[in-house]
Amino acid sequence: MQPIGFYREMDARYDAAWGGPAPESGAGRYPVEEVVDYLASGHPLLDVTELTTDVVGGAFRVPGGSSVLTDGTFVWRADLEKYVERYRIALPEDFLRAARENGFRVPPADYEALLPLSVEVSDLLGFRAAS
């Protein structure tokens, strides 16, 4: 599991290795529409019912923006697609390569494959079961 698009400005607890500070606008070199569609069609792993606000320029809000999606290898926040669409932020080359190799279509995944990823993401983000 490789987290992408988790930037320090979104939550101070995010590990710098996940992405550090939000990248500069216009730094990404990829087909924007295809990448936005790929990100939007990820499999849901964690639903969060909060409204997130654009940390780069304050231009948008996303209901459930900190919810987490996956393609089975990479995990990202639901609001990442808006940063790609609006700012064309830089994304990891290995993510872009995987998306291209999949024809910009998130591969199918079944419950048995997604459940361990969901648990791993929950642990990684500090969510714990109430006791």
N, CA, C and O atoms as a Tinker XYZ file with bonds, in Angstrom:
   524  protein
     1  N      0.849000   -1.176000    0.000000    73     2
     2  CA     0.000000    0.000000    0.000000    64     1     3
     3  C      0.895000    1.240000    0.000000    63     2     4     5
     4  O      1.793000    1.373000    0.832000    81     3
     5  N      0.635000    2.141000   -0.943000    73     3     6
     6  CA     1.431000    3.366000   -1.056000    64     5     7
     7  C      0.515000    4.591000   -0.991000    63     6     8     9
     8  O     -0.240000    4.842000   -1.931000    81     7
     9  N      0.571000    5.355000    0.103000    73     7    10
    10  CA    -0.256000    6.562000    0.204000    64     9    11
    11  C      0.261000    7.674000   -0.718000    63    10    12    13
    12  O      1.467000    7.900000   -0.816000    81    11
    13  N     -0.654000    8.355000   -1.381000    73    11    14
    14  CA    -0.309000    9.536000   -2.187000    64    13    15
    15  C     -1.320000   10.636000   -1.883000    63    14    16    17
    16  O     -2.469000   10.350000   -1.546000    81    15
    17  N     -0.898000   11.886000   -2.001000    73    15    18
    18  CA    -1.812000   13.006000   -1.846000    64    17    19
    19  C     -2.211000   13.322000   -0.417000    63    18    20    21
    20  O     -3.230000   13.977000   -0.195000    81    19
    21  N     -1.438000   12.875000    0.552000    73    19    22
    22  CA    -1.670000   13.215000    1.957000    64    21    23
    23  C     -0.638000   14.282000    2.312000    63    22    24    25
    24  O      0.525000   13.961000    2.559000    81    23
    25  N     -1.057000   15.553000    2.341000    73    23    26
    26  CA    -0.111000   16.646000    2.526000    64    25    27
    27  C     -0.206000   17.242000    3.928000    63    26    28    29
    28  O     -1.274000   17.265000    4.539000    81    27
    29  N      0.921000   17.718000    4.418000    73    27    30
    30  CA     1.036000   18.258000    5.769000    64    29    31
    31  C     -0.027000   19.329000    6.048000    63    30    32    33
    32  O     -0.543000   19.403000    7.163000    81    31
    33  N     -0.353000   20.143000    5.068000    73    31    34
    34  CA    -1.337000   21.215000    5.277000    64    33    35
    35  C     -2.737000   20.665000    5.555000    63    34    36    37
    36  O     -3.573000   21.356000    6.137000    81    35
    37  N     -2.989000   19.426000    5.142000    73    35    38
    38  CA    -4.302000   18.815000    5.365000    64    37    39
    39  C     -4.446000   18.311000    6.801000    63    38    40    41
    40  O     -5.536000   18.339000    7.372000    81    39
    41  N     -3.340000   17.853000    7.372000    73    39    42
    42  CA    -3.352000   17.323000    8.731000    64    41    43
    43  C     -1.908000   17.257000    9.213000    63    42    44    45
    44  O     -1.089000   16.574000    8.598000    81    43
    45  N     -1.587000   17.933000   10.271000    73    43    46
    46  CA    -0.214000   18.006000   10.770000    64    45    47
    47  C      0.347000   16.640000   11.158000    63    46    48    49
    48  O      1.561000   16.478000   11.276000    81    47
    49  N     -0.534000   15.657000   11.357000    73    47    50
    50  CA    -0.065000   14.317000   11.739000    64    49    51
    51  C      0.391000   13.489000   10.541000    63    50    52    53
    52  O      0.955000   12.410000   10.725000    81    51
    53  N      0.159000   13.967000    9.317000    73    51    54
    54  CA     0.564000   13.183000    8.148000    64    53    55
    55  C      2.075000   13.092000    8.069000    63    54    56    57
    56  O      2.775000   14.098000    8.187000    81    55
    57  N      2.565000   11.907000    7.874000    73    55    58
    58  CA     3.996000   11.633000    7.769000    64    57    59
    59  C      4.556000   12.349000    6.541000    63    58    60    61
    60  O      3.944000   12.308000    5.473000    81    59
    61  N      5.690000   12.991000    6.676000    73    59    62
    62  CA     6.317000   13.716000    5.559000    64    61    63
    63  C      6.602000   12.795000    4.386000    63    62    64    65
    64  O      6.629000   13.249000    3.242000    81    63
    65  N      6.816000   11.509000    4.646000    73    63    66
    66  CA     7.101000   10.559000    3.572000    64    65    67
    67  C      5.900000   10.351000    2.663000    63    66    68    69
    68  O      6.056000    9.860000    1.545000    81    67
    69  N      4.702000   10.713000    3.119000    73    67    70
    70  CA     3.505000   10.543000    2.296000    64    69    71
    71  C      3.401000   11.604000    1.224000    63    70    72    73
    72  O      2.696000   11.409000    0.233000    81    71
    73  N      4.068000   12.695000    1.391000    73    71    74
    74  CA     3.955000   13.757000    0.410000    64    73    75
    75  C      4.484000   15.081000    0.890000    63    74    76    77
    76  O      4.660000   15.999000    0.090000    81    75
    77  N      4.747000   15.209000    2.194000    73    75    78
    78  CA     5.275000   16.459000    2.714000    64    77    79
    79  C      4.334000   17.616000    2.476000    63    78    80    81
    80  O      3.120000   17.454000    2.599000    81    79
    81  N      4.864000   18.784000    2.137000    73    79    82
    82  CA     3.994000   19.935000    1.871000    64    81    83
    83  C      3.268000   19.769000    0.534000    63    82    84    85
    84  O      3.735000   19.058000   -0.356000    81    83
    85  N      2.134000   20.429000    0.410000    73    83    86
    86  CA     1.376000   20.371000   -0.848000    64    85    87
    87  C      2.256000   20.862000   -1.991000    63    86    88    89
    88  O      2.947000   21.871000   -1.851000    81    87
    89  N      2.238000   20.156000   -3.125000    73    87    90
    90  CA     3.107000   20.527000   -4.241000    64    89    91
    91  C      2.644000   21.795000   -4.947000    63    90    92    93
    92  O      1.518000   22.260000   -4.768000    81    91
    93  N      3.538000   22.330000   -5.744000    73    91    94
    94  CA     3.239000   23.546000   -6.497000    64    93    95
    95  C      2.213000   23.276000   -7.590000    63    94    96    97
    96  O      2.124000   22.173000   -8.129000    81    95
    97  N      1.456000   24.295000   -7.895000    73    95    98
    98  CA     0.489000   24.235000   -8.981000    64    97    99
    99  C      1.214000   24.121000  -10.317000    63    98   100   101
   100  O      2.248000   24.758000  -10.520000    81    99
   101  N      0.680000   23.319000  -11.221000    73    99   102
   102  CA     1.224000   23.203000  -12.567000    64   101   103
   103  C      2.422000   22.292000  -12.713000    63   102   104   105
   104  O      3.015000   22.226000  -13.790000    81   103
   105  N      2.799000   21.577000  -11.643000    73   103   106
   106  CA     4.004000   20.758000  -11.684000    64   105   107
   107  C      3.773000   19.385000  -12.325000    63   106   108   109
   108  O      4.738000   18.722000  -12.707000    81   107
   109  N      2.513000   18.945000  -12.452000    73   107   110
   110  CA     2.226000   17.610000  -12.964000    64   109   111
   111  C      2.230000   17.542000  -14.481000    63   110   112   113
   112  O      1.731000   18.442000  -15.157000    81   111
   113  N      2.793000   16.474000  -15.001000    73   111   114
   114  CA     2.832000   16.232000  -16.450000    64   113   115
   115  C      2.086000   14.936000  -16.733000    63   114   116   117
   116  O      2.674000   13.854000  -16.731000    81   115
   117  N      0.793000   15.056000  -16.975000    73   115   118
   118  CA    -0.056000   13.888000  -17.201000    64   117   119
   119  C     -1.365000   14.362000  -17.828000    63   118   120   121
   120  O     -1.667000   15.555000  -17.804000    81   119
   121  N     -2.151000   13.428000  -18.393000    73   119   122
   122  CA    -3.456000   13.807000  -18.942000    64   121   123
   123  C     -4.454000   14.018000  -17.790000    63   122   124   125
   124  O     -4.899000   13.054000  -17.167000    81   123
   125  N     -4.791000   15.247000  -17.520000    73   123   126
   126  CA    -5.585000   15.610000  -16.344000    64   125   127
   127  C     -6.917000   14.862000  -16.291000    63   126   128   129
   128  O     -7.232000   14.252000  -15.269000    81   127
   129  N     -7.697000   14.895000  -17.357000    73   127   130
   130  CA    -9.024000   14.262000  -17.327000    64   129   131
   131  C     -8.939000   12.777000  -17.016000    63   130   132   133
   132  O     -9.739000   12.257000  -16.239000    81   131
   133  N     -7.975000   12.094000  -17.618000    73   131   134
   134  CA    -7.838000   10.658000  -17.388000    64   133   135
   135  C     -7.438000   10.371000  -15.943000    63   134   136   137
   136  O     -7.952000    9.434000  -15.333000    81   135
   137  N     -6.535000   11.161000  -15.400000    73   135   138
   138  CA    -6.100000   10.959000  -14.020000    64   137   139
   139  C     -7.243000   11.288000  -13.053000    63   138   140   141
   140  O     -7.440000   10.569000  -12.074000    81   139
   141  N     -7.987000   12.345000  -13.307000    73   139   142
   142  CA    -9.145000   12.692000  -12.465000    64   141   143
   143  C    -10.152000   11.540000  -12.474000    63   142   144   145
   144  O    -10.648000   11.147000  -11.418000    81   143
   145  N    -10.453000   11.002000  -13.642000    73   143   146
   146  CA   -11.395000    9.882000  -13.734000    64   145   147
   147  C    -10.882000    8.667000  -12.968000    63   146   148   149
   148  O    -11.651000    7.995000  -12.280000    81   147
   149  N     -9.587000    8.384000  -13.085000    73   147   150
   150  CA    -8.981000    7.258000  -12.391000    64   149   151
   151  C     -9.134000    7.440000  -10.879000    63   150   152   153
   152  O     -9.576000    6.528000  -10.180000    81   151
   153  N     -8.769000    8.614000  -10.386000    73   151   154
   154  CA    -8.867000    8.879000   -8.953000    64   153   155
   155  C    -10.315000    8.783000   -8.471000    63   154   156   157
   156  O    -10.575000    8.219000   -7.408000    81   155
   157  N    -11.245000    9.319000   -9.232000    73   155   158
   158  CA   -12.660000    9.323000   -8.838000    64   157   159
   159  C    -13.253000    7.918000   -8.808000    63   158   160   161
   160  O    -14.223000    7.675000   -8.091000    81   159
   161  N    -12.690000    7.003000   -9.569000    73   159   162
   162  CA   -13.269000    5.660000   -9.652000    64   161   163
   163  C    -12.586000    4.655000   -8.728000    63   162   164   165
   164  O    -12.812000    3.451000   -8.850000    81   163
   165  N    -11.755000    5.135000   -7.807000    73   163   166
   166  CA   -11.098000    4.233000   -6.861000    64   165   167
   167  C    -12.107000    3.513000   -5.976000    63   166   168   169
   168  O    -13.241000    3.961000   -5.810000    81   167
   169  N    -11.680000    2.402000   -5.419000    73   167   170
   170  CA   -12.518000    1.631000   -4.499000    64   169   171
   171  C    -12.486000    2.304000   -3.128000    63   170   172   173
   172  O    -11.407000    2.605000   -2.617000    81   171
   173  N    -13.652000    2.545000   -2.525000    73   171   174
   174  CA   -13.668000    3.189000   -1.210000    64   173   175
   175  C    -13.124000    2.263000   -0.125000    63   174   176   177
   176  O    -13.491000    1.090000   -0.048000    81   175
   177  N    -12.241000    2.812000    0.712000    73   175   178
   178  CA   -11.688000    2.072000    1.845000    64   177   179
   179  C    -12.159000    2.620000    3.180000    63   178   180   181
   180  O    -12.364000    1.873000    4.136000    81   179
   181  N    -12.327000    3.944000    3.231000    73   179   182
   182  CA   -12.665000    4.605000    4.484000    64   181   183
   183  C    -13.510000    5.833000    4.156000    63   182   184   185
   184  O    -13.069000    6.729000    3.437000    81   183
   185  N    -14.726000    5.860000    4.691000    73   183   186
   186  CA   -15.604000    7.013000    4.462000    64   185   187
   187  C    -15.555000    7.943000    5.661000    63   186   188   189
   188  O    -15.747000    7.520000    6.801000    81   187
   189  N    -15.297000    9.214000    5.389000    73   187   190
   190  CA   -15.245000   10.228000    6.434000    64   189   191
   191  C    -16.232000   11.323000    6.045000    63   190   192   193
   192  O    -16.198000   11.822000    4.920000    81   191
   193  N    -17.102000   11.693000    6.965000    73   191   194
   194  CA   -18.151000   12.665000    6.650000    64   193   195
   195  C    -17.772000   14.053000    7.154000    63   194   196   197
   196  O    -18.395000   14.598000    8.065000    81   195
   197  N    -16.746000   14.600000    6.543000    73   195   198
   198  CA   -16.361000   15.970000    6.869000    64   197   199
   199  C    -16.186000   16.741000    5.564000    63   198   200   201
   200  O    -15.957000   16.153000    4.507000    81   199
   201  N    -16.293000   18.027000    5.651000    73   199   202
   202  CA   -16.083000   18.892000    4.499000    64   201   203
   203  C    -14.633000   19.362000    4.528000    63   202   204   205
   204  O    -14.197000   19.978000    5.501000    81   203
   205  N    -13.880000   19.070000    3.458000    73   203   206
   206  CA   -12.497000   19.541000    3.404000    64   205   207
   207  C    -12.420000   20.801000    2.553000    63   206   208   209
   208  O    -13.222000   21.006000    1.641000    81   207
   209  N    -11.447000   21.634000    2.868000    73   207   210
   210  CA   -11.227000   22.897000    2.160000    64   209   211
   211  C     -9.883000   22.843000    1.454000    63   210   212   213
   212  O     -8.910000   22.323000    2.002000    81   211
   213  N     -9.826000   23.367000    0.263000    73   211   214
   214  CA    -8.616000   23.457000   -0.556000    64   213   215
   215  C     -7.502000   24.124000    0.241000    63   214   216   217
   216  O     -7.634000   25.276000    0.655000    81   215
   217  N     -6.392000   23.391000    0.458000    73   215   218
   218  CA    -5.268000   23.932000    1.235000    64   217   219
   219  C     -4.245000   24.656000    0.365000    63   218   220   221
   220  O     -3.297000   25.242000    0.888000    81   219
   221  N     -4.421000   24.622000   -0.947000    73   219   222
   222  CA    -3.482000   25.298000   -1.847000    64   221   223
   223  C     -3.933000   26.729000   -2.114000    63   222   224   225
   224  O     -3.165000   27.670000   -1.912000    81   223
   225  N     -5.172000   26.899000   -2.567000    73   223   226
   226  CA    -5.638000   28.232000   -2.929000    64   225   227
   227  C     -7.007000   28.603000   -2.402000    63   226   228   229
   228  O     -7.512000   29.684000   -2.705000    81   227
   229  N     -7.622000   27.723000   -1.613000    73   227   230
   230  CA    -8.936000   28.016000   -1.038000    64   229   231
   231  C    -10.061000   28.059000   -2.058000    63   230   232   233
   232  O    -11.106000   28.651000   -1.787000    81   231
   233  N     -9.878000   27.443000   -3.234000    73   231   234
   234  CA   -10.838000   27.559000   -4.327000    64   233   235
   235  C    -12.013000   26.599000   -4.254000    63   234   236   237
   236  O    -13.017000   26.825000   -4.929000    81   235
   237  N    -11.930000   25.539000   -3.463000    73   235   238
   238  CA   -13.012000   24.553000   -3.452000    64   237   239
   239  C    -13.139000   23.884000   -2.091000    63   238   240   241
   240  O    -12.257000   23.974000   -1.236000    81   239
   241  N    -14.264000   23.214000   -1.928000    73   239   242
   242  CA   -14.523000   22.363000   -0.775000    64   241   243
   243  C    -15.009000   21.029000   -1.299000    63   242   244   245
   244  O    -15.628000   20.958000   -2.361000    81   243
   245  N    -14.729000   19.970000   -0.555000    73   243   246
   246  CA   -15.131000   18.639000   -0.996000    64   245   247
   247  C    -15.821000   17.907000    0.159000    63   246   248   249
   248  O    -15.184000   17.618000    1.172000    81   247
   249  N    -17.126000   17.603000    0.015000    73   247   250
   250  CA   -17.788000   16.790000    1.039000    64   249   251
   251  C    -17.129000   15.407000    1.091000    63   250   252   253
   252  O    -16.966000   14.755000    0.060000    81   251
   253  N    -16.759000   14.970000    2.278000    73   251   254
   254  CA   -16.112000   13.667000    2.423000    64   253   255
   255  C    -14.716000   13.627000    1.837000    63   254   256   257
   256  O    -14.220000   12.553000    1.499000    81   255
   257  N    -14.073000   14.776000    1.710000    73   255   258
   258  CA   -12.782000   14.884000    1.039000    64   257   259
   259  C    -11.663000   14.077000    1.658000    63   258   260   261
   260  O    -10.722000   13.707000    0.957000    81   259
   261  N    -11.730000   13.791000    2.945000    73   259   262
   262  CA   -10.666000   13.001000    3.563000    64   261   263
   263  C    -10.985000   11.503000    3.578000    63   262   264   265
   264  O    -10.260000   10.720000    4.192000    81   263
   265  N    -12.056000   11.110000    2.911000    73   263   266
   266  CA   -12.324000    9.692000    2.700000    64   265   267
   267  C    -11.182000    9.121000    1.865000    63   266   268   269
   268  O    -10.515000    9.858000    1.138000    81   267
   269  N    -10.954000    7.822000    1.966000    73   267   270
   270  CA    -9.807000    7.207000    1.304000    64   269   271
   271  C    -10.257000    6.190000    0.267000    63   270   272   273
   272  O    -11.143000    5.372000    0.515000    81   271
   273  N     -9.620000    6.260000   -0.907000    73   271   274
   274  CA    -9.892000    5.375000   -2.043000    64   273   275
   275  C     -8.620000    4.628000   -2.416000    63   274   276   277
   276  O     -7.528000    5.003000   -1.987000    81   275
   277  N     -8.758000    3.565000   -3.218000    73   275   278
   278  CA    -7.587000    2.800000   -3.644000    64   277   279
   279  C     -7.799000    2.185000   -5.023000    63   278   280   281
   280  O     -8.921000    2.045000   -5.509000    81   279
   281  N     -6.676000    1.826000   -5.628000    73   279   282
   282  CA    -6.704000    1.019000   -6.844000    64   281   283
   283  C     -6.156000   -0.377000   -6.548000    63   282   284   285
   284  O     -5.931000   -1.174000   -7.459000    81   283
   285  N     -5.948000   -0.658000   -5.271000    73   283   286
   286  CA    -5.398000   -1.931000   -4.843000    64   285   287
   287  C     -3.926000   -1.839000   -4.487000    63   286   288   289
   288  O     -3.408000   -2.702000   -3.779000    81   287
   289  N     -3.246000   -0.812000   -4.964000    73   287   290
   290  CA    -1.830000   -0.592000   -4.659000    64   289   291
   291  C     -1.640000    0.743000   -3.969000    63   290   292   293
   292  O     -1.017000    0.813000   -2.910000    81   291
   293  N     -2.167000    1.797000   -4.556000    73   291   294
   294  CA    -2.045000    3.150000   -4.024000    64   293   295
   295  C     -3.320000    3.507000   -3.276000    63   294   296   297
   296  O     -4.400000    3.018000   -3.605000    81   295
   297  N     -3.187000    4.368000   -2.261000    73   295   298
   298  CA    -4.351000    4.896000   -1.543000    64   297   299
   299  C     -4.263000    6.412000   -1.564000    63   298   300   301
   300  O     -3.174000    6.978000   -1.471000    81   299
   301  N     -5.416000    7.072000   -1.686000    73   299   302
   302  CA    -5.450000    8.525000   -1.758000    64   301   303
   303  C     -6.744000    9.041000   -1.159000    63   302   304   305
   304  O     -7.734000    8.318000   -1.040000    81   303
   305  N     -6.708000   10.318000   -0.785000    73   303   306
   306  CA    -7.899000   10.996000   -0.281000    64   305   307
   307  C     -8.836000   11.304000   -1.448000    63   306   308   309
   308  O     -8.400000   11.494000   -2.583000    81   307
   309  N    -10.124000   11.348000   -1.144000    73   307   310
   310  CA   -11.128000   11.633000   -2.170000    64   309   311
   311  C    -10.945000   13.017000   -2.782000    63   310   312   313
   312  O    -11.311000   13.229000   -3.938000    81   311
   313  N    -10.385000   13.963000   -2.030000    73   311   314
   314  CA   -10.218000   15.309000   -2.580000    64   313   315
   315  C     -8.995000   15.454000   -3.479000    63   314   316   317
   316  O     -8.797000   16.522000   -4.057000    81   315
   317  N     -8.165000   14.415000   -3.616000    73   315   318
   318  CA    -6.985000   14.508000   -4.481000    64   317   319
   319  C     -7.372000   14.824000   -5.923000    63   318   320   321
   320  O     -6.659000   15.559000   -6.608000    81   319
   321  N     -8.487000   14.280000   -6.386000    73   319   322
   322  CA    -8.895000   14.546000   -7.771000    64   321   323
   323  C     -9.119000   16.035000   -8.023000    63   322   324   325
   324  O     -8.850000   16.521000   -9.122000    81   323
   325  N     -9.613000   16.769000   -7.011000    73   323   326
   326  CA    -9.831000   18.211000   -7.177000    64   325   327
   327  C     -8.513000   18.971000   -7.282000    63   326   328   329
   328  O     -8.425000   19.951000   -8.022000    81   327
   329  N     -7.479000   18.528000   -6.544000    73   327   330
   330  CA    -6.163000   19.166000   -6.634000    64   329   331
   331  C     -5.532000   18.906000   -8.003000    63   330   332   333
   332  O     -4.857000   19.770000   -8.562000    81   331
   333  N     -5.761000   17.716000   -8.524000    73   331   334
   334  CA    -5.266000   17.384000   -9.868000    64   333   335
   335  C     -5.997000   18.234000  -10.899000    63   334   336   337
   336  O     -5.373000   18.829000  -11.777000    81   335
   337  N     -7.307000   18.286000  -10.790000    73   335   338
   338  CA    -8.127000   19.027000  -11.753000    64   337   339
   339  C     -7.837000   20.528000  -11.723000    63   338   340   341
   340  O     -7.672000   21.150000  -12.773000    81   339
   341  N     -7.777000   21.098000  -10.546000    73   339   342
   342  CA    -7.619000   22.552000  -10.412000    64   341   343
   343  C     -6.178000   23.023000  -10.573000    63   342   344   345
   344  O     -5.921000   24.047000  -11.207000    81   343
   345  N     -5.221000   22.259000   -9.988000    73   343   346
   346  CA    -3.848000   22.744000   -9.906000    64   345   347
   347  C     -2.826000   21.921000  -10.672000    63   346   348   349
   348  O     -1.675000   22.334000  -10.813000    81   347
   349  N     -3.232000   20.774000  -11.162000    73   347   350
   350  CA    -2.295000   19.882000  -11.860000    64   349   351
   351  C     -1.040000   19.667000  -11.016000    63   350   352   353
   352  O      0.089000   19.846000  -11.472000    81   351
   353  N     -1.288000   19.275000   -9.765000    73   351   354
   354  CA    -0.173000   19.046000   -8.841000    64   353   355
   355  C      0.645000   17.837000   -9.270000    63   354   356   357
   356  O      0.153000   16.966000   -9.987000    81   355
   357  N      1.879000   17.792000   -8.830000    73   355   358
   358  CA     2.756000   16.663000   -9.127000    64   357   359
   359  C      2.246000   15.412000   -8.422000    63   358   360   361
   360  O      1.785000   15.469000   -7.283000    81   359
   361  N      2.337000   14.291000   -9.116000    73   359   362
   362  CA     1.988000   12.987000   -8.560000    64   361   363
   363  C      3.171000   12.048000   -8.749000    63   362   364   365
   364  O      3.965000   12.237000   -9.670000    81   363
   365  N      3.300000   11.041000   -7.893000    73   363   366
   366  CA     4.431000   10.114000   -8.033000    64   365   367
   367  C      4.425000    9.410000   -9.390000    63   366   368   369
   368  O      3.377000    8.987000   -9.880000    81   367
   369  N      5.590000    9.294000   -9.977000    73   367   370
   370  CA     5.704000    8.674000  -11.303000    64   369   371
   371  C      5.259000    7.218000  -11.286000    63   370   372   373
   372  O      4.681000    6.746000  -12.265000    81   371
   373  N      5.514000    6.494000  -10.197000    73   371   374
   374  CA     5.085000    5.097000  -10.165000    64   373   375
   375  C      3.564000    4.976000  -10.156000    63   374   376   377
   376  O      3.022000    4.014000  -10.701000    81   375
   377  N      2.863000    5.939000   -9.543000    73   375   378
   378  CA     1.400000    5.969000   -9.599000    64   377   379
   379  C      0.932000    6.236000  -11.027000    63   378   380   381
   380  O      0.054000    5.540000  -11.537000    81   379
   381  N      1.521000    7.248000  -11.672000    73   379   382
   382  CA     1.123000    7.589000  -13.041000    64   381   383
   383  C      1.399000    6.435000  -13.997000    63   382   384   385
   384  O      0.598000    6.163000  -14.891000    81   383
   385  N      2.514000    5.765000  -13.815000    73   383   386
   386  CA     2.851000    4.614000  -14.662000    64   385   387
   387  C      1.807000    3.504000  -14.489000    63   386   388   389
   388  O      1.352000    2.921000  -15.473000    81   387
   389  N      1.430000    3.212000  -13.238000    73   387   390
   390  CA     0.422000    2.177000  -12.974000    64   389   391
   391  C     -0.926000    2.556000  -13.584000    63   390   392   393
   392  O     -1.606000    1.708000  -14.161000    81   391
   393  N     -1.310000    3.816000  -13.460000    73   391   394
   394  CA    -2.580000    4.266000  -14.044000    64   393   395
   395  C     -2.553000    4.112000  -15.569000    63   394   396   397
   396  O     -3.521000    3.639000  -16.162000    81   395
   397  N     -1.449000    4.509000  -16.197000    73   395   398
   398  CA    -1.308000    4.354000  -17.651000    64   397   399
   399  C     -1.383000    2.889000  -18.055000    63   398   400   401
   400  O     -2.084000    2.535000  -19.003000    81   399
   401  N     -0.654000    2.033000  -17.328000    73   399   402
   402  CA    -0.635000    0.604000  -17.649000    64   401   403
   403  C     -2.013000   -0.032000  -17.517000    63   402   404   405
   404  O     -2.304000   -1.031000  -18.175000    81   403
   405  N     -2.858000    0.543000  -16.672000    73   403   406
   406  CA    -4.235000    0.065000  -16.515000    64   405   407
   407  C     -5.210000    0.789000  -17.438000    63   406   408   409
   408  O     -6.424000    0.656000  -17.286000    81   407
   409  N     -4.687000    1.552000  -18.391000    73   407   410
   410  CA    -5.556000    2.286000  -19.309000    64   409   411
   411  C     -6.398000    3.327000  -18.605000    63   410   412   413
   412  O     -7.501000    3.646000  -19.050000    81   411
   413  N     -5.878000    3.866000  -17.492000    73   411   414
   414  CA    -6.585000    4.849000  -16.663000    64   413   415
   415  C     -7.934000    4.314000  -16.187000    63   414   416   417
   416  O     -8.905000    5.060000  -16.058000    81   415
   417  N     -7.971000    3.008000  -15.931000    73   415   418
   418  CA    -9.152000    2.362000  -15.346000    64   417   419
   419  C     -8.708000    1.613000  -14.101000    63   418   420   421
   420  O     -7.817000    0.766000  -14.161000    81   419
   421  N     -9.328000    1.925000  -12.979000    73   419   422
   422  CA    -8.990000    1.244000  -11.734000    64   421   423
   423  C     -9.349000   -0.231000  -11.891000    63   422   424   425
   424  O    -10.481000   -0.557000  -12.247000    81   423
   425  N     -8.389000   -1.131000  -11.627000    73   423   426
   426  CA    -8.675000   -2.558000  -11.777000    64   425   427
   427  C     -9.732000   -3.031000  -10.775000    63   426   428   429
   428  O     -9.865000   -2.465000   -9.690000    81   427
   429  N    -10.474000   -4.062000  -11.146000    73   427   430
   430  CA   -11.470000   -4.585000  -10.204000    64   429   431
   431  C    -10.781000   -5.161000   -8.961000    63   430   432   433
   432  O     -9.636000   -5.610000   -9.019000    81   431
   433  N    -11.492000   -5.135000   -7.860000    73   431   434
   434  CA   -10.989000   -5.720000   -6.614000    64   433   435
   435  C    -12.177000   -6.278000   -5.854000    63   434   436   437
   436  O    -13.277000   -5.728000   -5.912000    81   435
   437  N    -11.953000   -7.361000   -5.147000    73   435   438
   438  CA   -13.050000   -7.941000   -4.372000    64   437   439
   439  C    -12.893000   -7.596000   -2.888000    63   438   440   441
   440  O    -11.871000   -7.063000   -2.454000    81   439
   441  N    -13.914000   -7.912000   -2.150000    73   439   442
   442  CA   -13.977000   -7.600000   -0.726000    64   441   443
   443  C    -12.767000   -8.145000    0.025000    63   442   444   445
   444  O    -12.195000   -7.454000    0.868000    81   443
   445  N    -12.378000   -9.378000   -0.277000    73   443   446
   446  CA   -11.263000  -10.009000    0.422000    64   445   447
   447  C     -9.952000   -9.255000    0.197000    63   446   448   449
   448  O     -9.087000   -9.257000    1.073000    81   447
   449  N     -9.793000   -8.620000   -0.945000    73   447   450
   450  CA    -8.578000   -7.846000   -1.223000    64   449   451
   451  C     -8.637000   -6.463000   -0.572000    63   450   452   453
   452  O     -7.612000   -5.934000   -0.144000    81   451
   453  N     -9.830000   -5.883000   -0.496000    73   451   454
   454  CA    -9.968000   -4.525000    0.024000    64   453   455
   455  C    -10.004000   -4.456000    1.549000    63   454   456   457
   456  O     -9.549000   -3.471000    2.131000    81   455
   457  N    -10.528000   -5.470000    2.188000    73   455   458
   458  CA   -10.665000   -5.433000    3.642000    64   457   459
   459  C     -9.329000   -5.222000    4.361000    63   458   460   461
   460  O     -9.255000   -4.354000    5.231000    81   459
   461  N     -8.262000   -5.983000    4.036000    73   459   462
   462  CA    -6.989000   -5.730000    4.727000    64   461   463
   463  C     -6.431000   -4.331000    4.459000    63   462   464   465
   464  O     -5.804000   -3.737000    5.337000    81   463
   465  N     -6.655000   -3.800000    3.251000    73   463   466
   466  CA    -6.209000   -2.428000    2.951000    64   465   467
   467  C     -6.964000   -1.419000    3.805000    63   466   468   469
   468  O     -6.380000   -0.450000    4.289000    81   467
   469  N     -8.257000   -1.644000    3.988000    73   467   470
   470  CA    -9.069000   -0.745000    4.799000    64   469   471
   471  C     -8.577000   -0.724000    6.243000    63   470   472   473
   472  O     -8.492000    0.339000    6.857000    81   471
   473  N     -8.257000   -1.885000    6.777000    73   471   474
   474  CA    -7.743000   -1.974000    8.145000    64   473   475
   475  C     -6.380000   -1.281000    8.231000    63   474   476   477
   476  O     -6.116000   -0.546000    9.183000    81   475
   477  N     -5.522000   -1.511000    7.246000    73   475   478
   478  CA    -4.193000   -0.889000    7.240000    64   477   479
   479  C     -4.286000    0.632000    7.167000    63   478   480   481
   480  O     -3.562000    1.331000    7.875000    81   479
   481  N     -5.174000    1.149000    6.316000    73   479   482
   482  CA    -5.359000    2.598000    6.197000    64   481   483
   483  C     -5.899000    3.172000    7.507000    63   482   484   485
   484  O     -5.430000    4.213000    7.967000    81   483
   485  N     -6.869000    2.509000    8.100000    73   483   486
   486  CA    -7.426000    2.985000    9.368000    64   485   487
   487  C     -6.345000    3.075000   10.434000    63   486   488   489
   488  O     -6.268000    4.062000   11.166000    81   487
   489  N     -5.506000    2.039000   10.522000    73   487   490
   490  CA    -4.407000    2.053000   11.489000    64   489   491
   491  C     -3.406000    3.157000   11.178000    63   490   492   493
   492  O     -2.964000    3.875000   12.075000    81   491
   493  N     -3.053000    3.289000    9.903000    73   491   494
   494  CA    -2.084000    4.286000    9.474000    64   493   495
   495  C     -2.537000    5.698000    9.829000    63   494   496   497
   496  O     -1.722000    6.539000   10.207000    81   495
   497  N     -3.841000    5.957000    9.707000    73   495   498
   498  CA    -4.370000    7.288000    9.984000    64   497   499
   499  C     -4.762000    7.484000   11.453000    63   498   500   501
   500  O     -5.246000    8.546000   11.843000    81   499
   501  N     -4.546000    6.456000   12.243000    73   499   502
   502  CA    -4.789000    6.607000   13.683000    64   501   503
   503  C     -6.203000    6.339000   14.135000    63   502   504   505
   504  O     -6.544000    6.673000   15.270000    81   503
   505  N     -7.045000    5.750000   13.301000    73   503   506
   506  CA    -8.399000    5.406000   13.716000    64   505   507
   507  C     -8.344000    4.123000   14.526000    63   506   508   509
   508  O     -7.680000    3.164000   14.132000    81   507
   509  N     -9.026000    4.100000   15.635000    73   507   510
   510  CA    -9.063000    2.930000   16.503000    64   509   511
   511  C    -10.513000    2.631000   16.878000    63   510   512   513
   512  O    -11.351000    3.530000   16.946000    81   511
   513  N    -10.788000    1.366000   17.117000    73   511   514
   514  CA   -12.124000    0.969000   17.556000    64   513   515
   515  C    -12.364000    1.518000   18.967000    63   514   516   517
   516  O    -11.467000    1.520000   19.810000    81   515
   517  N    -13.564000    1.971000   19.196000    73   515   518
   518  CA   -13.921000    2.464000   20.540000    64   517   519
   519  C    -13.957000    1.288000   21.499000    63   518   520   521
   520  O    -14.423000    0.202000   21.154000    81   519
   521  N    -13.459000    1.516000   22.702000    73   519   522
   522  CA   -13.469000    0.404000   23.671000    64   521   523
   523  C    -14.440000    0.668000   24.791000    63   522   524
   524  O    -14.579000   -0.157000   25.694000    81   523
